[in-house]
Structure formats: C-alpha cells, structure tokens
Amino acid sequence: MNQRKGLVMRDIKQEEMAQSIDLLNYVFQISLSMNKDRHFVNSKSRQFDVGHAIGWFDGNQLVSQILNLPFQVNVHGKVYEMGGITAVGTYPEYSGFGLMESLIIECLQRMRDEKRYISYLFPYSIPYYRKKGWEIMSDIVEFQVKDTQLPHYKGLNGKIRRVAPKHDDVVDIYARYAKKTHGVMVRNSIAWNEKFQEDFWEEKFIDSDVNLQAAIYYDENDVPQGYLFYRIMEENYYIDEIVYLQEEARKGLWNFVSAHRSMVYNVYGKTTGNEAVAFLLEDSEIIQKVSPYFMARIVDVKEFLLRYPFAKNTFNIRLAVSDRIVAWNHGTFDISVLDGQVVVEKISEELEDNAVQLTVQTLATMLLGYKRPSYLEKIERLQGDPLQIGLLEDILPVGIPTFIDYF
C-alpha cells in the first residue's frame, strides 16, 4: 500500500504560514505566550519570503515541512554559500511515510541548483541527522561565574560605551570577525534578524521588560574592537554573545561585566566551544558545560572540493564517499592540485578500494576541521592506506570551527 497516496509535496504559501506554526507548536510542544508567538510568527513570516518552505499536504492540510534559508559561512577563509535547515517537523500520524527524507532530498537539490554546497542545521536529534548526512561541526560552552570569580584587568587604554544592539559598530565588528574566523556565519539580514528575534535567553525574558543591551570596547584610537550582548535580571547577568578582535578587547569587555559585581551574584553565558572561558579566568573553578551544537553537511562533494582552500599546492588523492541520500555525492572522487589549481573528477559511481573510504558526514566534519583525519581513522570513521591518511593530515588546514548563531 502506498502510504503517500493522496499526499502532495509543494511549496508552502505565505497564507499557509499559520499551519506551519501550528505544526511546529505541536511537534515541539512549544508553550508560547501571545507576545512570544507574535515575535515568532513575524520572524518566520520574513523567512518564508527569502527561503524555500516546502511541505507535504493531505488535501489542504500541511502535515510535514522543512524550511531552507540562504546564508554564507567562512570555511578556512573561503566564503561559501550555505543552506540553513530549520522549521523541520511532521505530525506523528504521518511519520514512517518517508516524508521528511523526501523533503530533505528536495532541499539538497535546490541548494545544489543555487550553488549552496554546504548546509548547516541545529539538530533536534543528532542520530537522525547523521543518517541523513549531517555531522557535528561545532560545540557550545555554557558557563556560570560567581561575582567573586569575575576578573579585573589593569593597564587597558580603551573604553566601553553602552549602545543599541543594532549599532553600526556592532555590525562592523562582527563583519571583521567573520572575515578572520573559520566556521562562522557571514551574517546577512536574515541572520541578524534571527539573532534579535530568537536569542539564547529569550525564553527567560520575552514576557518581561528586560531588553537586550549592548556594550562596545573601543581601543585608544577609538576603533571598535569588540562587543557584548547582555541582560540583567533578578540579580544575575546574562551574556548572550561576546565577540572580540583582540585580547585587549576581551579583557575590556570582561572588566565591564565585572563592574556589575555589586549588582549581581552570578554571570551566566554561552560562547563557542573552542573558547577557553575557564582557562582565561584567574579563578578557573567555574561551572562550565560543553555540548554539541550545530551540524554540517556537504551538499555537493565535487563542487565543495573545487573551492576548498587546501593547505598544500601540489598533491593527488582519491576519496571514496558514501552518501545514501543523494547519488551525485556517492562514488570515488579524484582530487588533483597542481600549483594551487584544483581539479576534482568523479571517476566512478562505485567506492573503489584504492581510495580513502568515508561517509559524506565524516567528510564534512573532517573538511571543516572539527575532527582530524588521524582521529577519524582511529575511531574507524575512515579507512585507507596510512600514507594517504598522512597526506590528508598535511593537505587539510588546521582550525576548529566557531559557530555562535542560531536559526
């Protein structure tokens, strides 16, 4: 029996957005106040206009959906067009029909057509998305610092100014940060809107009068070098985002936090998983939790590799990549680089024995630098000749991805 009989997959129309919100509310059991619901609907409404909202319909009823948004990310200094997956959900009575996998395949095809060769998402289930070709690419650190543990740094020549969160200098600092930081979002208007609509602490504050605040550190030449998004509530200080371009700016921003020690008992915050929060404090015995955060997928292996900033100018290697979701990624790829010129050919639809063997999800975490080839070999996530594994270590740039956005 065809479980999809009578169901139709198509784009979700703007006037059907209320059904999309109802689906998300049901699947994720979101308890929304009227105020927060209004923010959420307004945010998603704008996203429907700029992304691809695709769903399965039973008659006129939306029963499964996915939203694909256009973003950019920095991969080892190279800016890639990225497809961001969000608003994923299926009503329980329609589960097991393969609806979501077909929506994912349609999204990947559209990303490929638009030359978006990498995709990010925040997973509601890491095992589920691993089966679909995504893999962990970044961590997040959540921390708690007592008022008595806050640092104070001397000898700084700059100054702090409190500003509106959407201040031009905030945007400028982040743009400079994104140019030099591997893995991060190169924020467009969608990303900035998402930052202000669905920030990390919103569930704590949406029904209160506590607004997001911002502070900027300016160096002695009055050049903006770092910023901080924060809120103060119930004698606690909440850091939503801290971005800095130099060590002096980091110290200056923490001095600003410390200046509130008479007002608060604890500072709570989050930052990228490769930020050594505890190590950088004189009193490092803070509460800190590291968790997997975002996942990434290679949308088109050949096209992604053609643009990849390899660390060596001349080499040849073959990768046998398995991808059970899309056929264009499954097979053996020959990568040749001569004097910096990259040539990538898919030489076989089969996984040839003389190539390094790996899945498309392992390829993503390896190329992004979250895990290195030698470690992936050790845990049996890739197999190959030791010389080829060593070559991979040499040709891949070093750097763990940073990601601090959410969508």
N, C-alpha and C positions, 0 to 999 in steps of 0.2 A: 504493500500500500504506500502511495506517495504522500508522505506527511506534509509536503508543501502544497498539495493540491488546493487551489483556491487562493493561495497567498501570492502577493506580487511585491517584488523589490523595486523601489524607485526612490527618487529624491524626496525629502520631506519639505513640504511647502511652509512658507513663513506662517500662514494662517493655521497650520497644524502644530505649531510650536507648543501650544498648551498640552497637547497629547504627549509630546516629548518630555515635558517637565513632569507630567503625571507618571510617566513610565519610570523616570529616574527616581522620583519620590518613592514609588512603590518598591523598586528593585533594591534601592539602598536604604529604604526606611528612614528617609530624611524627615526630621521633625522641624519644620520651618515656621518661624513667626511670619506674620504678614509683612513686616519690614524686610526681613531677610529674603523672603520669597520674591518680593519686588526687585531687590538687588539682583537676585539670581536670574530671574526671568529677563530683566533688562540686559544683563551680561550675555546670556545665551542667545538672546534675540540678535544682538550685534554679531555674535559669532556665526549664526546661521547665514548672515548676509555675506560673510567673507570666506566661509569654509564649505565643505561638502557634507551636508547632513543627509544620510542615506538610511532608509528603513525598509522593513518588511511590513506589509499591510494585509490584514484579513478584512476584506471589504474596505471600509473607510477607517478601520481601527488600526492604529500603529501598534505593532506587537514586538518589534525588535529594532534597535537603532545603533548608529555609530556616527560620530562627528569627526571630520578630518580638517585640521586647521593649518594654514600656511605660516611657517616660521623659518628662521635661519639660525644655524648654530656654528660655532667655531670649532673646527676639528684640527688640532695641532697647527693653528694659524691659517687654515683654509676655511673660508665660509661656504657652507653647504646649505642649499635649500632643504628644509626639513618638514615632514608631515607630522603634525601632532595629533595623536588619537585621544579622544575624550568622549564623554557622554555615552558610554557603552552600556547597553542593557537589553534584556529580553524578559518578557513576562514568563513566569515559571511554567505555565501550561504549554508554552511553545518551546521549551528547552528540549534538547535532544533532536531537533529537526535539522541541525547544521546551519541555522540561520546566521549566527554570528560569524562563523567561518566564511561563509559566502560574502558577508558584508566586509570582512577584513580583506578578502581577496580583491573585491571591487575597489576598496580604498587603496590598496597597494598598486593596482593597475592605474588608478587616477594619479597617484603620486608619481609613478613612473612616467606617465604621459606629460606631467608638469615638470619633469626633471627634478623631482624631490627624491633623492637617492638614499635618504636616511629618515627613519621615523623614531620619535620618542613617545613614551606614554608613562603615566603613573599607574602602576598595576593594582587592581583590587585583588588579584590572585597571581602571584609570581609563577607557580606551576602552570597555570592556564596559558599565560602569555609566552612562557618558554616553549610550549608545544606549538605556538603559532609563529615562532621565530625570533621573538624578542629576548634580550638578556639584560641582566643588571649592568648598569654603566656608571652609577654614582651612588654615594651614600649621603646620609644627612646626620648631623650631630645635633641633639637636643641637650641643653645644659641648664644647670641651676647653680648660681653662685650666690653665696650669702653676702650680706652687706659688709661683714668683717673680712671677706676674702677679696674685695674689689681692689684693683691695683691703683697706684698713683705714680705716674712717670714725671720726672723732673727734666728741665732743660729743653723743653719744647718751645719753638719760636712762633708757632702758628696760633690760630684762634678758631673758636667754634662759633657758628651762627645758627640759630634755630630758624628754619624756613618752612614754607609749604612743601608737602611731599612731592608735588609736581613741579617744583622749582627747576628752571632750566639747567642750573649747575648740577642737580641730581642726575638729570638725563645725560649731561655731558660726561660726568664721572663714570657712569655705567657704560657709556659708549666706548670710552677709552679702556675701561676694564675688560669689556667684551673682546676688544681687539687683541689683547695680550693674554687672555685666559682660555685655556683649552677646555672644550666641552660646553661652554655656557651658551645661553640664548643670546643672539644678537637681537635685542628687543625691538619689535615693531609696535604699532599702536595697539594691536590685539594683545600682545604680551604685557604692555604697560597697563591696559585696562584690566586685564586679569589680575595683575598684581594689586591693584587698588580695590577690586571687587571681591576677590576671594583670597585675601591674605591669610597667613598661617593661624592668626589668633582671632579670626573674625567671629567664630562661634562664641567666643567669650564676650565680645563687645557689641555685636550687632544691635542689641536691644538697649544699649546704654548710650550715655552721652560722651563716652571716651573715644576720641578720634585719633587716627593715625597721625603721628608727628614725625618731623624730620630734623636732623641736625647735620651740618656740613663742616668738615675741617678744612680750613684754608691755611696754606703754608705762609712763610714770612713774606713771600712775594704776592700774596693774596690770590694764589692759584688754588682752586678747589681740588683736593686730593683724596677725599673720602666722605662717605655719608652714612647715616644711621636712620633707619625707620624704627619707631618705638611707640609704646603706650605705657601709661602709668595708671594702675588701678588697684584699689584695695591694698595699698602699701606694698605693691610689687611692681617691678619694672620689667616690661616685656620687649625684648629685641626681636623685631620681625626680620630685619635684614641689615647686615653690616658689610659695606664694600669699601675697600681702600686700595690706593695705588702705590703706597709706600709705607714703610714701617712707622715713620713719624705720624702719619695719619691714623694708623691703627692705635697707637698709643694715645693720640689726642682724643679719639672717639671714646676709648675706654676711660680716659680721665673725665670726659663729660658724663659718662654713666656713673662713675664714682662720685661725682659732685652731687648726686642724688641720694647718697648713702643715708643722710638724715631723714629722708622721706620714705625709704623702702626697707624691707627686711631681706628680700631676695630679688635676684635678677634671673629671669628665665629667657632663654633664647634658642635660636637654631641657626645653623650655618652649614656650609658644605662639609662633607665627611673627611676631606683631607686638610681641614683647618685644625691645627693643634691647639685647641682652646685651653685645655688644662695645662699643657706644657708651657704655654706662654704666660701663665699667671704665676706669681711668686708662691702663692698658696695653691697648689695644684690638686688638693683633695676636694674637688668639686664633684657634684653629681653629673654624670655625663652618659648619654646613651647614643650609640651608633647604630643606625638601621639602614637597610637597603632603601633606596629612594626611587629614582627613575630607571626605566629600561629603554634599550635602543634596539633597532632592527635595521639591517641593510636591506633597502628596497630593491636595488639593482646592483648586484655584485660587480659586474663588469664596469658600469659607469662610475660607481663609487671608487673603485680601484684606479680608474683612469685619472681621477682628480686627487688621489690621495698623496699627501706630502711625505713620501718615503725619506728615510734618513740617509740612504746611500744612492749615489748617482748611477751606478752600474751593477746590475745583477740579473739573474734569471731564477725563477722559482715557479712551481706548479702547486695549485691548491685544488683539492677535490672537495667541493662544498655540497653538502646535502641540505635540501630545502623541500620539505614535504608539502608546502603550501603553494608555492609558485614555481612553475617549471623553468622559467628563464634564469633562475639562480642555481638550479640543480645541475651539477656536472663538473668537469675539470677545466680549470682556467690556467692559462699560461701567462705569467707576468714577466715582461722583459723591460728593463730600464737600461738605456744606453745614454750616457752623458746627460742624465736628467730627463730624457724623453721617455715617457711611459707608454708601453703598448700592452694591451690586455686582449687576449683572444680566448673565447670558449672553444676548446679543441675537441670536446666530447660531451655528450649528454650523460655519459656514464662516469662513475667515480674510479679513475684509473689508479692502479696500485702504486705507481711510481711517483705519486703526488702526496703532499701532506693532507691527511684526512681530517675534516672537521665539519661541524654543522654551521648553518648560517648564523645561529645565535652565538656560537663560540667565536665565529669570525668577527661579529660586532664588538663583543667585549674585548677582544684582542686588538683590533684596529684602533679602538678608542683608548686603549691603554689601561682599562680597569684591571685586567689581569694580563700578565706577560706570557709569551709562548712556552717558556720552560715550565712555568707553574701549571699551565693548562695541559701540558704533556704529562706532568707528574700526576695530575688527578684524572688522567685518561680522557680529557676532553678533546685532545687532538693527538694524532699518531703520524709518525713519519720517520724518515732517516734522521739520525742525530745531527748530521751536517746541515740538513735542511732546517731543522729546528733552530740550530745555532745561527743560520742565516737569517731566519725570521727575527731573532733577537737583535741582530745587527741592523736590519733594514727598517724596523718599526721605531718611530720616535718615542721617546720616554715622556711620560706625563699621565697622571691620573685625572680623569675628567672632573670638572667642577660643574655643578648644576644647582641653582638656587631658586628657580622659577617653579610655578605650578600652573597647570591648565586642565 
